[in-house]
Amino acid sequence: MTIAPGKETYMSDVLNTIFPEARALEHWLVDIRRALHRIPEPGNEEHETSSAVRAKLDELHIPYTQIGTAVVGLLEGERPGRCVALRADMDALPIEEPADRPYASLHHGYMHACGHDAHMTVALGVAKLLSAHRHGFAGSVKFLFQPAEETTGGARPMIDAGCLENPHVDFVLGLHVAPELPVGHIEVKSGPFYGASDNLEIIIKGKSSHAAYPEKGIDAIVASASVIQALQTVVSRSISALDSAVITIGKIQGGTRNNIIADEVTLTGTIRTLSEEVRHSICSKVIDVCTQTASAFGASCEVHIRPSYPVLVNEEKATELVRDTAVQLLGESNVHLRQKPTLGVEDFAYYLQERPGTFWHLGCRRQENRSPSPLHSPDFDIDEACLPVGVAVQAASALRYLQAEP
């Protein structure tokens, strides 16, 4: 991305000073992260979290609007220009945290086990850092503090409510902490990065009879066993070996007693894909396989596929902007280009369906810790030295976009 004429010196000065400025905020960032970590809340119930975010924006004299528990802050530069949005998810997970940490959760049964406390802290750090530079850049920066990333997908309702307008957002950035990467390192990937997910429910209906006389019934359990086996062939025999997909049945429920042929079984699971073409194809095939297999046993079958998050596709130019910015700040050896996508999901994908942008990984592992606890684990924690790194990369990337040629 080319810096507009006359702004090269400004951006050169920013890149030389922004990391030291971010590091100078480290104690402030740590205090905020620990305060947020103590008050984890489930999706769309982030009332205390939302209040804490708004209080910090008030301190920074950044105006905001509220949409339910969501908060949208707007930092305006010295002159009109383009608009960059930075997303930070706010919700926590229903996990009980060990009580031996000095900043452990005060909300029984909930924990920031996915690093959303760090994401919010980085966004607030960018807000504080760029507030000090607001007279040096044109355009504006929006801060999207979003609920319900872990559950219903809070991105889509925020978009529908207008968070990408007034002013019109031209570019979106998001990040996620990554315990597999050490502090001071980041990871980027162009193109498909996270998968799409579809929730799967299969209801197989047979006919009850006494267990001693199975010929008088239609065994829904036997039919469901064959349906499960048949589903394992969908990916291996109906999808190209060069494409990626996963079908998982995670729950089986059926039957009433040990001596009664079951008349109904419900299977629930998930379908994960990396392209809309494969997504459509595999969902169609699942319906055919389930209904025809059940029919072979004389059973009927209902298949309900409920679309969830879409594929997250990073724009190439946006990814290169973050990569190049991070190389200048952290050094080339600390910036990793991911080769393969993940079949995990991320509702930042909704923003990328609407605007160009990119989503990247921020290393949060202590250098000496070679076996970090994974995300969504009660033992998960971050090395808080990652916070200034996230602030510096996000802030510098946003400024570079604002100063670039349209």
BAPA-596796 format. One record per atom (N, C-alpha, C): atom name; x, y, z. Coordinates in steps of 0.2 Angstrom, whole numbers. Layout:
N
  atom      x      y      z
    CA      X      Y      Z
...
***
This chain:
406
  atom      x      y      z
     N      4     -6      0
    CA      0      0      0
     C      4      6      0
     N      3     11     -5
    CA      8     17     -6
     C      5     22     -1
     N     10     25      2
    CA      9     31      7
     C      8     37      2
     N      3     41      3
    CA      1     47     -1
     C      7     52     -1
     N      8     55     -6
    CA     14     60     -6
     C     13     65     -1
     N     19     67      2
    CA     19     72      8
     C     18     69     15
     N     17     62     15
    CA     15     59     21
     C     20     54     23
     N     26     53     19
    CA     31     48     20
     C     34     49     27
     N     36     56     28
    CA     40     58     33
     C     36     56     40
     N     30     58     39
    CA     25     57     45
     C     25     50     47
     N     24     46     42
    CA     23     38     44
     C     30     36     46
     N     36     38     43
    CA     42     36     45
     C     43     37     53
     N     41     43     55
    CA     42     45     62
     C     37     41     66
     N     31     40     64
    CA     27     36     68
     C     29     29     69
     N     32     26     64
    CA     34     19     64
     C     41     18     69
     N     44     24     69
    CA     50     24     74
     C     48     25     81
     N     42     28     82
    CA     41     30     89
     C     35     26     92
     N     31     23     88
    CA     25     20     90
     C     26     14     95
     N     31     10     94
    CA     32      4     98
     C     34      6    105
     N     39     11    105
    CA     41     14    112
     C     35     17    115
     N     31     20    112
    CA     25     23    115
     C     20     18    118
     N     19     12    114
    CA     15      7    116
     C     18      4    122
     N     24      3    122
    CA     28      0    128
     C     27      4    134
     N     27     10    133
    CA     26     15    139
     C     19     14    142
     N     14     11    138
    CA      8     10    141
     C      7      4    145
     N     12      0    145
    CA     11     -7    147
     C      8     -8    154
     N     10     -4    159
    CA      7     -4    166
     C     -1     -3    165
     N     -2      3    161
    CA     -9      5    161
     C    -13     -1    157
     N    -10     -4    152
    CA    -13    -10    149
     C    -14    -16    153
     N    -10    -17    157
    CA    -10    -23    162
     C    -16    -22    167
     N    -16    -16    170
    CA    -21    -14    174
     C    -28    -15    171
     N    -29    -13    165
    CA    -36    -14    162
     C    -37    -21    160
     N    -32    -25    158
    CA    -33    -32    156
     C    -35    -35    162
     N    -32    -34    168
    CA    -34    -38    174
     C    -41    -36    177
     N    -42    -30    176
    CA    -49    -28    178
     C    -54    -31    174
     N    -53    -31    168
    CA    -58    -35    163
     C    -58    -42    164
     N    -52    -45    166
    CA    -52    -52    167
     C    -56    -54    173
     N    -57    -50    178
    CA    -60    -52    184
     C    -68    -52    183
     N    -70    -49    177
    CA    -78    -48    177
     C    -80    -52    170
     N    -79    -58    169
    CA    -81    -61    163
     C    -88    -62    163
     N    -91    -61    157
    CA    -99    -62    156
     C   -100    -65    150
     N   -106    -69    150
    CA   -108    -73    143
     C   -110    -68    138
     N   -111    -71    132
    CA   -113    -67    126
     C   -120    -63    127
     N   -120    -57    125
    CA   -126    -52    126
     C   -128    -51    133
     N   -123    -53    138
    CA   -125    -51    145
     C   -118    -47    148
     N   -115    -44    143
    CA   -108    -41    145
     C   -110    -34    148
     N   -114    -33    153
    CA   -116    -27    155
     C   -110    -23    159
     N   -107    -27    164
    CA   -102    -24    168
     C    -96    -23    163
     N    -95    -27    159
    CA    -89    -26    154
     C    -90    -20    150
     N    -96    -19    147
    CA    -98    -14    143
     C    -97     -7    147
     N    -99     -7    153
    CA    -99     -1    157
     C    -91      1    158
     N    -87     -5    159
    CA    -80     -3    160
     C    -77      0    154
     N    -79     -3    148
    CA    -76      0    142
     C    -78      7    141
     N    -85      8    142
    CA    -87     15    141
     C    -83     20    146
     N    -82     18    152
    CA    -78     22    157
     C    -71     24    154
     N    -68     19    151
    CA    -61     21    148
     C    -62     25    142
     N    -67     24    138
    CA    -68     29    132
     C    -69     36    135
     N    -73     37    140
    CA    -75     43    143
     C    -68     46    146
     N    -64     42    149
    CA    -57     45    151
     C    -53     48    145
     N    -54     45    140
    CA    -50     47    134
     C    -53     52    129
     N    -59     54    132
    CA    -63     59    128
     C    -65     57    121
     N    -67     50    120
    CA    -69     47    114
     C    -76     46    114
     N    -80     49    110
    CA    -87     48    110
     C    -89     41    108
     N    -95     39    110
    CA    -97     32    108
     C   -104     31    108
     N   -107     26    104
    CA   -114     24    104
     C   -114     17    107
     N   -120     16    110
    CA   -121      9    113
     C   -127      5    109
     N   -126     -1    107
    CA   -131     -5    104
     C   -132    -11    108
     N   -136    -12    113
    CA   -137    -17    118
     C   -131    -17    122
     N   -127    -22    123
    CA   -121    -22    127
     C   -115    -20    122
     N   -116    -19    116
    CA   -110    -17    111
     C   -109    -10    112
     N   -102     -8    111
    CA   -100     -1    111
     C    -96      1    105
     N    -98      6    102
    CA    -94      9     96
     C    -91     15     97
     N    -85     16     98
    CA    -81     22     99
     C    -79     25     93
     N    -78     31     92
    CA    -76     35     86
     C    -71     40     88
     N    -65     39     86
    CA    -59     44     86
     C    -58     47     80
     N    -59     54     79
    CA    -58     57     73
     C    -52     61     73
     N    -48     61     67
    CA    -42     64     66
     C    -43     72     65
     N    -38     75     63
    CA    -38     82     62
     C    -42     84     56
     N    -42     80     51
    CA    -45     82     45
     C    -50     76     42
     N    -55     77     38
    CA    -59     72     36
     C    -55     67     32
     N    -57     61     31
    CA    -53     56     27
     C    -57     49     28
     N    -53     44     27
    CA    -56     37     27
     C    -57     35     34
     N    -60     29     35
    CA    -62     27     42
     C    -59     19     42
     N    -56     18     48
    CA    -53     11     49
     C    -57      9     55
     N    -60      3     55
    CA    -63      0     61
     C    -59     -6     64
     N    -58     -6     71
    CA    -54    -11     75
     C    -60    -15     79
     N    -60    -21     78
    CA    -65    -25     82
     C    -62    -28     88
     N    -65    -28     94
    CA    -63    -32    100
     C    -69    -35    103
     N    -69    -42    103
    CA    -74    -46    106
     C    -74    -45    114
     N    -80    -46    117
    CA    -81    -44    124
     C    -83    -50    128
     N    -86    -56    125
    CA    -89    -61    130
     C    -84    -66    132
     N    -86    -70    137
    CA    -82    -75    140
     C    -85    -81    140
     N    -82    -86    142
    CA    -84    -93    142
     C    -86    -96    148
     N    -91   -101    148
    CA    -93   -104    154
     C    -88   -109    157
     N    -83   -107    159
    CA    -77   -111    162
     C    -76   -108    169
     N    -75   -113    174
    CA    -73   -111    181
     C    -65   -110    181
     N    -63   -104    183
    CA    -56   -102    183
     C    -53   -104    190
     N    -46   -107    189
    CA    -43   -108    196
     C    -42   -102    200
     N    -43   -102    206
    CA    -44    -96    211
     C    -37    -94    213
     N    -32    -97    211
    CA    -25    -95    214
     C    -22    -89    210
     N    -25    -86    205
    CA    -22    -80    202
     C    -24    -74    205
     N    -20    -69    205
    CA    -22    -63    209
     C    -28    -59    205
     N    -29    -61    199
    CA    -34    -57    195
     C    -39    -62    193
     N    -40    -67    196
    CA    -45    -73    194
     C    -52    -70    194
     N    -56    -73    190
    CA    -63    -71    189
     C    -67    -71    195
     N    -71    -65    196
    CA    -75    -64    202
     C    -82    -67    200
     N    -83    -69    194
    CA    -90    -71    192
     C    -90    -79    191
     N    -93    -82    196
    CA    -93    -90    197
     C    -95    -93    190
     N    -91    -98    188
    CA    -93   -101    182
     C    -91    -98    175
     N    -88    -92    175
    CA    -86    -89    169
     C    -79    -87    169
     N    -76    -87    164
    CA    -69    -85    163
     C    -67    -83    156
     N    -62    -78    156
    CA    -60    -76    149
     C    -54    -81    147
     N    -57    -86    145
    CA    -52    -92    143
     C    -50    -92    135
     N    -53    -86    132
    CA    -51    -86    125
     C    -48    -79    123
     N    -46    -76    129
    CA    -42    -70    127
     C    -45    -63    125
     N    -52    -63    126
    CA    -56    -57    124
     C    -54    -51    128
     N    -52    -53    135
    CA    -50    -47    139
     C    -44    -44    136
     N    -39    -48    133
    CA    -34    -45    130
     C    -36    -41    123
     N    -40    -44    120
    CA    -43    -40    114
     C    -45    -33    115
     N    -50    -33    120
    CA    -52    -26    122
     C    -47    -22    125
     N    -42    -24    128
    CA    -37    -20    131
     C    -33    -17    125
     N    -31    -22    120
    CA    -27    -19    115
     C    -31    -13    111
     N    -38    -14    110
    CA    -42     -9    107
     C    -41     -3    111
     N    -42     -3    117
    CA    -42      3    122
     C    -35      6    121
     N    -30      2    121
    CA    -23      4    121
     C    -22      8    114
     N    -25      6    109
    CA    -24      9    102
     C    -28     16    103
     N    -34     16    106
    CA    -38     22    107
     C    -34     27    111
     N    -30     25    116
    CA    -26     30    120
     C    -20     32    116
     N    -17     28    112
    CA    -11     30    109
     C    -13     34    103
     N    -18     33     99
    CA    -20     37     93
     C    -23     43     96
     N    -26     44    102
    CA    -28     50    104
     C    -23     55    105
     N    -17     53    106
    CA    -11     57    107
     C     -9     60    100
     N    -11     56     95
    CA     -9     58     88
     C    -15     61     84
     N    -20     62     87
    CA    -26     64     83
     C    -26     70     79
     N    -21     74     80
    CA    -20     80     77
     C    -15     79     71
     N    -12     73     70
    CA     -8     72     65
     C    -10     68     59
     N    -16     65     60
    CA    -19     61     54
     C    -26     63     52
     N    -27     61     46
    CA    -34     63     43
     C    -38     56     43
     N    -44     57     44
    CA    -49     51     44
     C    -51     50     51
     N    -53     44     52
    CA    -56     42     59
     C    -55     34     60
     N    -55     33     66
    CA    -54     26     69
     C    -60     24     73
     N    -64     19     71
    CA    -69     16     75
     C    -67     10     79
     N    -70     10     85
    CA    -68      4     90
     C    -75      0     91
     N    -75     -6     88
    CA    -81    -10     89
     C    -80    -15     94
     N    -83    -14    100
    CA    -83    -18    106
     C    -89    -22    105
     N    -88    -29    103
    CA    -93    -33    101
     C    -95    -39    106
     N   -101    -40    107
    CA   -103    -45    111
     C   -104    -52    107
     N   -104    -57    111
    CA   -107    -64    109
     C   -103    -67    103
     N    -96    -66    103
    CA    -93    -69     97
     C    -93    -77     99
     N    -93    -79    105
    CA    -92    -86    106
     C    -99    -90    106
     N   -105    -86    105
    CA   -111    -90    105
     C   -115    -88     98
     N   -119    -83     98
    CA   -124    -82     93
     C   -121    -78     87
     N   -115    -75     88
    CA   -112    -71     83
     C   -114    -64     83
     N   -111    -60     88
    CA   -113    -53     89
     C   -111    -48     83
     N   -107    -50     78
    CA   -105    -46     73
     C   -111    -44     68
     N   -114    -49     66
    CA   -120    -48     62
     C   -125    -43     64
     N   -127    -44     70
    CA   -132    -39     73
     C   -129    -32     73
     N   -123    -31     75
    CA   -120    -25     75
     C   -119    -22     68
     N   -118    -26     63
    CA   -118    -23     56
     C   -125    -21     54
     N   -130    -25     56
    CA   -137    -24     54
     C   -139    -17     57
     N   -136    -16     63
    CA   -138    -10     67
     C   -134     -4     64
     N   -129     -4     60
    CA   -126      1     56
     C   -119      3     59
     N   -116     -2     62
    CA   -109      0     65
     C   -104      1     60
     N   -105      0     54
    CA   -100      1     48
     C   -102      7     44
     N   -107     11     47
    CA   -109     17     44
     C   -108     23     49
     N   -109     29     46
    CA   -109     35     50
     C   -103     36     55
     N    -97     37     53
    CA    -95     37     46
     C    -94     30     43
     N    -94     30     36
    CA    -93     24     32
     C    -86     21     34
     N    -86     14     36
    CA    -80     11     37
     C    -77      8     30
     N    -71     10     29
    CA    -68      8     23
     C    -63      1     24
     N    -61      0     30
    CA    -56     -5     31
     C    -57     -8     38
     N    -57    -14     39
    CA    -57    -17     46
     C    -51    -22     48
     N    -50    -21     54
    CA    -44    -25     57
     C    -47    -29     63
     N    -44    -35     64
    CA    -46    -39     70
     C    -40    -43     72
     N    -40    -45     78
    CA    -34    -50     80
     C    -37    -55     85
     N    -33    -60     86
    CA    -34    -65     91
     C    -27    -67     94
     N    -27    -67    101
    CA    -21    -70    104
     C    -20    -77    102
     N    -14    -79    102
    CA    -12    -86    100
     C     -7    -89    105
     N     -9    -93    109
    CA     -4    -96    114
     C      2   -100    111
     N      1   -102    105
    CA      6   -106    101
     C     12   -102     99
     N     11    -95     99
    CA     16    -91     97
     C     19    -87    103
     N     26    -86    103
    CA     29    -82    108
     C     27    -75    108
     N     28    -71    114
    CA     27    -64    114
     C     32    -61    109
     N     30    -56    105
    CA     34    -52    101
     C     33    -55     94
     N     29    -60     93
    CA     28    -63     86
     C     21    -63     84
     N     20    -62     78
    CA     13    -62     75
     C     12    -67     69
     N      6    -68     67
    CA      5    -73     62
     C      0    -70     57
     N      1    -70     51
    CA     -4    -67     46
     C     -6    -73     41
     N    -11    -72     37
    CA    -13    -76     32
     C    -17    -73     27
     N    -16    -73     21
    CA    -20    -70     16
     C    -25    -76     13
     N    -31    -74     11
    CA    -36    -78      9
     C    -40    -82     14
     N    -43    -88     13
    CA    -47    -91     18
     C    -42    -93     24
     N    -45    -91     30
    CA    -41    -92     36
     C    -45    -96     41
     N    -51    -94     43
    CA    -55    -98     47
     C    -61   -101     43
     N    -64   -107     45
    CA    -69   -110     42
     C    -76   -108     43
     N    -80   -110     39
    CA    -88   -109     40
     C    -90   -115     44
     N    -95   -114     48
    CA    -99   -119     52
     C   -106   -119     51
     N   -109   -125     51
    CA   -116   -126     50
     C   -118   -131     55
     N   -123   -130     59
    CA   -126   -134     64
     C   -130   -139     61
     N   -129   -146     63
    CA   -132   -151     60
     C   -137   -155     65
     N   -143   -156     63
    CA   -148   -160     67
     C   -151   -165     63
     N   -151   -171     65
    CA   -154   -177     61
     C   -158   -181     65
     N   -165   -181     63
    CA   -170   -185     67
     C   -172   -191     63
     N   -170   -197     66
    CA   -172   -203     63
     C   -178   -206     66
     N   -183   -207     63
    CA   -190   -210     66
     C   -191   -217     63
     N   -192   -222     68
    CA   -193   -229     66
     C   -200   -231     69
     N   -200   -237     72
    CA   -207   -239     75
     C   -205   -243     81
     N   -208   -242     87
    CA   -207   -246     93
     C   -210   -253     92
     N   -206   -257     96
    CA   -209   -264     97
     C   -205   -267    103
     N   -207   -273    105
    CA   -204   -276    111
     C   -197   -278    108
     N   -192   -278    112
    CA   -185   -280    110
     C   -184   -287    108
     N   -189   -291    111
    CA   -189   -298    109
     C   -192   -299    102
     N   -195   -295     99
    CA   -198   -295     93
     C   -196   -290     88
     N   -190   -289     87
    CA   -188   -283     83
     C   -191   -283     76
     N   -193   -289     73
    CA   -196   -289     66
     C   -202   -285     66
     N   -205   -284     72
    CA   -212   -280     72
     C   -211   -272     72
     N   -204   -270     73
    CA   -203   -263     73
     C   -198   -261     68
     N   -196   -255     68
    CA   -191   -252     64
     C   -186   -248     69
     N   -180   -251     70
    CA   -175   -249     75
     C   -172   -243     73
     N   -173   -237     76
    CA   -170   -231     74
     C   -163   -230     76
     N   -161   -234     81
    CA   -154   -234     84
     C   -150   -238     78
     N   -152   -243     76
    CA   -148   -247     71
     C   -148   -242     64
     N   -153   -239     63
    CA   -153   -235     57
     C   -148   -229     58
     N   -148   -226     64
    CA   -144   -221     66
     C   -137   -223     65
     N   -135   -229     67
    CA   -128   -231     67
     C   -126   -231     60
     N   -130   -234     55
    CA   -128   -234     48
     C   -128   -227     45
     N   -132   -222     48
    CA   -132   -215     45
     C   -125   -212     47
     N   -123   -213     54
    CA   -116   -211     56
     C   -111   -214     52
     N   -111   -220     50
    CA   -106   -223     46
     C   -106   -220     39
     N   -111   -219     36
    CA   -112   -217     30
     C   -109   -209     29
     N   -111   -206     34
    CA   -108   -199     34
     C   -101   -198     34
     N    -97   -203     37
    CA    -90   -203     36
     C    -87   -203     29
     N    -92   -206     25
    CA    -89   -206     18
     C    -91   -200     14
     N    -94   -195     16
    CA    -96   -189     13
     C    -90   -185     11
     N    -86   -184     16
    CA    -79   -180     15
     C    -74   -184     11
     N    -74   -191     12
    CA    -69   -195      9
     C    -70   -197      2
     N    -77   -197      0
    CA    -79   -199     -6
     C    -83   -194    -10
     N    -85   -189     -7
    CA    -89   -184    -11
     C    -86   -177    -12
     N    -81   -176     -8
    CA    -77   -170     -8
     C    -70   -171    -11
     N    -67   -167    -15
    CA    -61   -167    -18
     C    -56   -168    -12
     N    -51   -172    -13
    CA    -45   -173     -8
     C    -41   -166     -7
     N    -42   -162    -12
    CA    -38   -155    -11
     C    -42   -150     -8
     N    -49   -152     -6
    CA    -53   -147     -2
     C    -53   -150      6
     N    -55   -145     10
    CA    -55   -147     17
     C    -62   -147     20
     N    -64   -152     24
    CA    -71   -152     27
     C    -71   -157     32
     N    -75   -156     37
    CA    -76   -160     43
     C    -83   -161     44
     N    -86   -167     46
    CA    -92   -168     48
     C    -91   -172     55
     N    -94   -169     60
    CA    -93   -172     67
     C   -100   -173     70
     N   -102   -179     72
    CA   -108   -180     76
     C   -106   -180     83
     N   -108   -175     87
    CA   -106   -174     94
     C   -111   -176     99
     N   -117   -178     97
    CA   -122   -180    102
     C   -127   -185     99
     N   -128   -190    103
    CA   -134   -195    101
     C   -139   -196    107
     N   -145   -195    105
    CA   -150   -196    110
     C   -156   -200    107
     N   -158   -205    111
    CA   -163   -209    108
     C   -165   -215    113
     N   -171   -218    112
    CA   -173   -224    116
     C   -176   -222    122
     N   -179   -227    125
    CA   -183   -226    132
     C   -181   -231    137
     N   -180   -237    135
    CA   -179   -243    139
     C   -175   -248    136
     N   -171   -252    140
    CA   -167   -257    137
     C   -171   -263    133
     N   -177   -264    134
    CA   -181   -269    131
     C   -186   -266    126
     N   -185   -260    124
    CA   -190   -257    119
     C   -186   -255    113
     N   -188   -257    107
    CA   -185   -255    101
     C   -186   -247    100
     N   -181   -243     99
    CA   -181   -236     99
     C   -185   -234     93
     N   -190   -229     94
    CA   -193   -227     88
     C   -191   -220     86
     N   -186   -217     89
    CA   -183   -210     87
     C   -176   -209     90
     N   -172   -207     86
    CA   -165   -205     88
     C   -164   -198     85
     N   -161   -194     89
    CA   -158   -187     87
     C   -151   -187     87
     N   -148   -185     82
    CA   -141   -184     81
     C   -139   -177     80
     N   -134   -174     84
    CA   -133   -167     82
     C   -125   -166     81
     N   -123   -162     77
    CA   -116   -161     76
     C   -115   -155     72
     N   -109   -154     69
    CA   -107   -148     65
     C   -103   -150     59
     N   -104   -146     54
    CA   -101   -146     47
     C    -96   -140     47
     N    -90   -142     45
    CA    -85   -136     44
     C    -82   -137     37
     N    -82   -131     34
    CA    -79   -130     27
     C    -75   -124     26
     N    -72   -124     20
    CA    -67   -118     19
     C    -69   -114     13
     N    -74   -116     10
    CA    -77   -112      4
     C    -84   -113      3
     N    -87   -108      0
    CA    -95   -108      0
     C    -97   -113     -5
     N    -93   -115    -10
    CA    -95   -120    -15
     C    -95   -127    -11
     N    -90   -128     -8
    CA    -89   -135     -4
     C    -95   -135      1
     N    -96   -129      4
    CA   -101   -129     10
     C   -108   -131      7
     N   -110   -128      1
    CA   -116   -130     -2
     C   -116   -137     -4
     N   -111   -139     -7
    CA   -111   -146    -10
     C   -111   -151     -4
     N   -108   -150      1
    CA   -108   -155      7
     C   -114   -155     11
     N   -117   -149     11
    CA   -124   -149     15
     C   -129   -153     11
     N   -129   -152      4
    CA   -134   -156      0
     C   -132   -163      0
     N   -126   -165      0
    CA   -124   -172      1
     C   -126   -175      7
     N   -126   -172     13
    CA   -127   -174     19
     C   -135   -176     20
     N   -139   -172     17
    CA   -146   -173     17
     C   -148   -179     13
     N   -145   -180      7
    CA   -146   -186      3
     C   -144   -192      7
     N   -138   -192      9
    CA   -135   -198     13
     C   -139   -200     19
     N   -141   -195     23
    CA   -145   -197     29
     C   -152   -200     27
     N   -156   -197     22
    CA   -162   -199     21
     C   -162   -205     17
     N   -158   -207     13
    CA   -158   -213      9
     C   -155   -219     13
     N   -150   -217     18
    CA   -148   -223     22
     C   -154   -225     27
     N   -157   -220     30
    CA   -162   -221     34
     C   -168   -225     31
     N   -169   -223     25
    CA   -175   -226     21
     C   -173   -234     20
     N   -167   -235     19
    CA   -165   -242     18
     C   -167   -247     23
     N   -168   -244     29
    CA   -170   -248     35
     C   -177   -247     37
     N   -181   -244     32
    CA   -188   -243     33
     C   -190   -237     37
     N   -184   -233     40
    CA   -185   -227     44
     C   -186   -221     40
     N   -189   -216     43
    CA   -189   -209     40
     C   -184   -205     43
     N   -182   -199     40
    CA   -176   -195     42
     C   -178   -188     41
     N   -177   -183     46
    CA   -177   -176     45
     C   -170   -173     46
     N   -168   -169     41
    CA   -161   -166     42
     C   -162   -159     42
     N   -160   -156     48
    CA   -160   -148     48
     C   -153   -146     49
     N   -151   -142     44
    CA   -144   -138     44
     C   -145   -131     45
     N   -143   -128     50
    CA   -143   -121     52
     C   -137   -118     51
     N   -136   -113     46
    CA   -130   -110     44
     C   -128   -106     50
     N   -121   -106     52
    CA   -118   -102     57
     C   -113    -97     54
     N   -107    -97     56
    CA   -102    -92     54
     C   -100    -93     47
     N    -99    -88     43
    CA    -96    -90     36
     C    -88    -91     36
     N    -86    -92     30
    CA    -78    -93     30
     C    -75    -86     31
     N    -70    -85     35
    CA    -66    -79     35
     C    -61    -79     30
     N    -62    -74     26
    CA    -57    -73     20
     C    -53    -66     21
     N    -47    -66     22
    CA    -43    -60     23
     C    -41    -58     16
     N    -42    -51     15
    CA    -40    -48      9
     C    -32    -48      8
     N    -30    -49      2
    CA    -22    -49      1
     C    -19    -43      3
     N    -21    -37      0
    CA    -18    -31      1
     C    -18    -29      9
     N    -24    -30     12
    CA    -24    -29     19
     C    -19    -33     23
     N    -19    -39     22
    CA    -14    -44     25
     C     -7    -41     24
     N     -6    -39     18
    CA      1    -37     17
     C      3    -31     20
     N     -2    -26     21
    CA     -1    -20     25
     C      1    -22     32
     N     -3    -26     35
    CA     -1    -28     42
     C      5    -32     43
     N      7    -36     38
    CA     13    -40     38
     C     19    -35     37
     N     18    -30     33
    CA     24    -26     31
     C     25    -21     37
     N     19    -19     40
    CA     20    -15     46
     C     23    -18     52
     N     21    -25     53
    CA     24    -29     59
     C     31    -30     57
     N     33    -31     51
    CA     40    -32     50
     C     44    -26     52
     N     42    -20     50
    CA     46    -14     52
     C     46    -13     60
     N     41    -15     63
    CA     40    -14     70
     C     44    -20     74
     N     43    -26     72
    CA     46    -32     76
     C     51    -36     73
     N     53    -35     66
    CA     58    -38     63
     C     55    -44     59
     N     58    -45     53
    CA     55    -50     49
     C     55    -57     52
     N     60    -59     56
    CA     60    -66     59
     C     54    -67     64
     N     51    -62     66
    CA     45    -62     71
     C     38    -62     68
     N     38    -61     61
    CA     32    -61     57
     C     31    -67     53
     N     26    -71     55
    CA     25    -78     52
     C     19    -78     47
     N     21    -81     41
    CA     15    -81     36
     C     12    -88     37
     N      6    -89     39
    CA      3    -95     40
     C      1    -98     33
     N      3   -105     32
    CA      2   -108     26
     C     -5   -111     25
     N     -8   -114     31
    CA    -14   -118     30
     C    -19   -114     35
     N    -26   -114     32
    CA    -31   -111     37
     C    -33   -116     42
     N    -37   -114     46
    CA    -40   -118     52
     C    -47   -119     51
     N    -50   -125     53
    CA    -57   -126     53
     C    -61   -123     59
     N    -57   -120     63
    CA    -61   -116     69
     C    -65   -110     65
     N    -69   -107     69
    CA    -73   -102     66
     C    -72    -95     70
     N    -74    -90     67
    CA    -73    -83     70
     C    -78    -78     66
     N    -82    -75     70
    CA    -87    -71     67
     C    -85    -64     64
     N    -78    -63     65
    CA    -75    -57     61
     C    -77    -58     54
     N    -78    -64     52
    CA    -79    -66     45
     C    -85    -61     42
     N    -90    -60     46
    CA    -95    -56     44
     C    -93    -49     42
     N    -88    -46     46
    CA    -86    -39     44
     C    -82    -39     37
     N    -78    -45     36
    CA    -75    -46     30
     C    -79    -47     24
     N    -85    -49     25
    CA    -90    -50     20
     C    -92    -43     17
     N    -92    -38     22
    CA    -94    -31     20
     C    -89    -26     18
     N    -83    -27     21
    CA    -77    -22     20
     C    -71    -26     19
     N    -66    -23     15
    CA    -59    -26     15
     C    -56    -26     22
     N    -51    -30     23
    CA    -48    -30     30
     C    -44    -37     31
     N    -42    -38     37
    CA    -38    -44     38
     C    -39    -45     46
     N    -38    -52     48
    CA    -38    -54     54
     C    -31    -58     56
     N    -28    -56     61
    CA    -21    -59     62
     C    -21    -62     69
     N    -15    -66     71
    CA    -14    -69     77
     C     -8    -65     81
     N     -9    -64     87
    CA     -5    -60     91
     C     -2    -66     96
     N      5    -67     96
    CA      8    -71    100
     C      7    -69    108
     N      6    -74    112
    CA      5    -72    119
     C      8    -77    124
     N     12    -81    121
    CA     16    -87    125
     C     22    -84    128
     N     23    -86    134
    CA     30    -84    137
     C     35    -88    133
     N     41    -84    132
    CA     46    -87    128
     C     49    -94    131
     N     49    -95    138
    CA     51   -101    141
     C     46   -106    142
     N     40   -105    140
    CA     35   -110    141
     C     33   -113    134
     N     36   -119    133
    CA     35   -123    127
     C     29   -127    127
     N     25   -127    132
    CA     19   -131    132
     C     13   -127    135
     N     11   -122    132
    CA      6   -117    135
     C     -1   -121    135
     N     -5   -119    139
    CA    -12   -121    140
     C    -16   -118    134
     N    -20   -122    131
    CA    -23   -120    125
     C    -29   -115    126
     N    -32   -112    121
    CA    -38   -108    122
     C    -43   -112    124
     N    -48   -109    128
    CA    -54   -113    130
     C    -52   -118    136
     N    -47   -117    139
    CA    -44   -121    144
     C    -45   -117    151
     N    -46   -120    157
    CA    -46   -116    163
     C    -39   -114    165
     N    -34   -117    162
    CA    -27   -115    164
     C    -24   -110    159
     N    -28   -108    154
    CA    -26   -103    149
     C    -24    -96    152
     N    -19    -93    150
    CA    -17    -87    152
     C    -12    -84    147
     N    -12    -77    147
    CA     -7    -74    142
     C     -1    -71    146
     N      4    -70    142
    CA     10    -66    145
     C      8    -59    143
     N      7    -55    148
    CA      4    -48    147
     C      9    -43    143
     N     15    -46    142
    CA     20    -42    137
     C     17    -42    130
     N     12    -46    128
    CA     10    -46    122
     C      5    -40    120
     N      3    -37    126
    CA     -2    -31    125
     C      1    -25    121
     N      7    -23    123
    CA     10    -17    119
     C     11    -19    112
     N     13    -25    110
    CA     14    -28    104
     C      8    -27     99
     N      2    -29    102
    CA     -4    -29     99
     C     -6    -22     97
     N     -5    -17    102
    CA     -7    -10    102
     C     -3     -7     96
     N      4     -8     96
    CA      8     -5     91
     C      6     -7     84
     N      5    -14     83
    CA      4    -16     76
     C     -3    -14     74
     N     -8    -14     78
    CA    -15    -12     76
     C    -15     -4     75
     N    -11      0     79
    CA    -11      7     78
     C     -7      9     72
     N     -2      6     71
    CA      2      8     65
     C     -1      6     59
     N     -4      0     59
    CA     -8     -2     53
     C    -13      2     51
     N    -17      4     56
    CA    -23      9     55
     C    -20     16     52
     N    -15     18     55
    CA    -12     25     53
     C    -10     24     46
     N     -6     18     44
    CA     -4     18     37
     C     -9     17     32
     N    -15     14     34
    CA    -20     14     29
     C    -23     21     28
     N    -24     25     34
    CA    -27     32     33
     C    -22     36     29
     N    -16     35     30
    CA    -11     39     26
     C    -10     37     19
     N    -12     31     17
    CA    -11     29     10
     C    -15     32      5
     N    -13     31     -1
    CA    -16     34     -7
     C    -23     30     -7
     N    -29     34     -8
    CA    -35     31     -9
     C    -35     26    -15
***
